[in-house]
Amino acid sequence: MTLKDKEVTSLLPQFNHSVHTSDQYTATAVASGPDGWNGTVSSEGMDFQFALPSHMGGTGVGVNPEQMFAVGYSACLLGSIQHIAKKQGKYELTKDAKVVAKVSIGKAEGMSGWGIGVEVEVEGLKGKGMEDSEAEALLKAGSEFCPYSRLLKHGAVVTSKCI
């Protein structure tokens, strides 16, 4: 059975997509191996050995997609918070901030396959010369600016095809 691009796209959840108007940068990664969860992923000169976590039945010897998502999200959200703070003249109050992104995987609710859960904690904003409400407002503004946060909230346009 083959699926046309339109059919694959129609299988994806419908969101108010976070669409960009032009490509500023495109990262490309290639996953290969007889078992994609335990294979190699290459991206722009970097090679990663992937492995299913041991408590999910894998070897745990390597990274997994959830770790990579947490890495990207924490870096992007921190940069977004600091960008907004800089525009507000508050960068100095954010330079020691830390974003902890926890990405979990489990059975998807109401459908087959896996689902992702994300929890984010931002350390080092409250009590650094910023009122709690200011810190929360900065986190909200940073989240609205961050493409990872938008992806999770609004989805993205995804095009899949066999070549």
Steps between C-alpha positions, in 0.01 A plus 500: 500500500632845419386832642509820306640812670149639542385183674798500740440865588132427564598240761679764706313685777342825391630808684519872451843441345803704590608581146814689410509737204850421378779260582779666698676171569421135439658219698505159335542168676512151354404198709616157387536148628295181508311625808453878497479514878844344520678646202712791395389856437726737312455874473741746343820320597374370836423132552287370784448140603138460605373238742166428657519572877575190705178525702310482169681180400797651317870509578498862615845535342451814296269798487131493421265739322346620826842607629573684176163676513565605862844634399358705213199628692693607810758689292239664280276607788792642697613697195144625446462613862835680486411659165176642643678611817764680295228686308351600837835612641505210749763269348729523803221347708488195272863424424519234776160347423467131421225320312436139594294317238370156589370302204324174573358232275210269570199341343296752302162578649210405277711380206762242414871568530693720734430841649735769627468699820708811571563678829707817514648670806690826488747563780671825588240761405307541823682685773759649262361851520181389330160463664338157464239646265773657283684166481179319400423768239851466357463122484166541321647748250802275443272201446293692247821596314660151512431284193517179707227633731294601198550157347366334813208740533398548138660215306689541176450435136660163431558364151582131468575315178674190378780560250 
